[in-house]
């Protein structure tokens, strides 16, 4: 089986996330390089439009190494500082998905795994509030390395961090896993919101969450293959020709 270059993977992941409404005009995905000291993400562009030629390489200071003239995402420091803090993380997705947003602004309600595909959400911390670090006059964007470091600290060793009035960030040991977690964070929030409207939900226990996560992590390729197939006119052969 051929190894797909990271520039193609980033383009594929961006299109998948857009097709599933996890990102729209905003949001981004990245993956760490094999050496670990740099990472790949697209230039500042709506995810649905990303092609392999739009993907650039950045160092852990958030500086572009491949095309210095490229316009970069303001919040690239979300990625650089999480990679700096978490050597186990190989890919990151940042999203403003609307099904998750209510959970970022109601501090008394925590996101908890409610069905078997979402065991990775166990222990998800309460929302990161940027106002705790810069006061109530910011645009809520993580636009500096210092704020990226604070966000990474809030994430800790978890899989997902919520961001007050902003969105969420999911991490994984591969692009497939980070995308999977972003998609199912949104779906868990949809189910959790609906269940809370009916009564008091029964959430996964910590033991169930751990067992469920172990099982679903072995099935990531099934979801990725399906989502990739559904991207209109976008497959590995096409993207390789566009390199």
TASUL-V196701 format. One line per field, one symbol per residue. phi: phi as a letter, one per 40 degrees, with the letter a starting at -180 (. if undefined). A space follows every 10 residues. Layout:
BEGIN
phi=???
END
This chain:
BEGIN
phi=.cccdcccdc cccccccccc gcbbcbhaba accccgcbab acccaddccc bdcccbbbcc cgccccbdcc cbcccccdcc cccccbcccb aabbbbdccc ddccbbccbc cbcbaccbdc cdgdccccbc ccbbgcbccg ccbbcccccc ccccdgbcca bcbdgbiabb bacacdcccd cccccccccc ccccccccic cbcccdccdc ccccccccbc cccccccccc ccfabccccc ccc
END
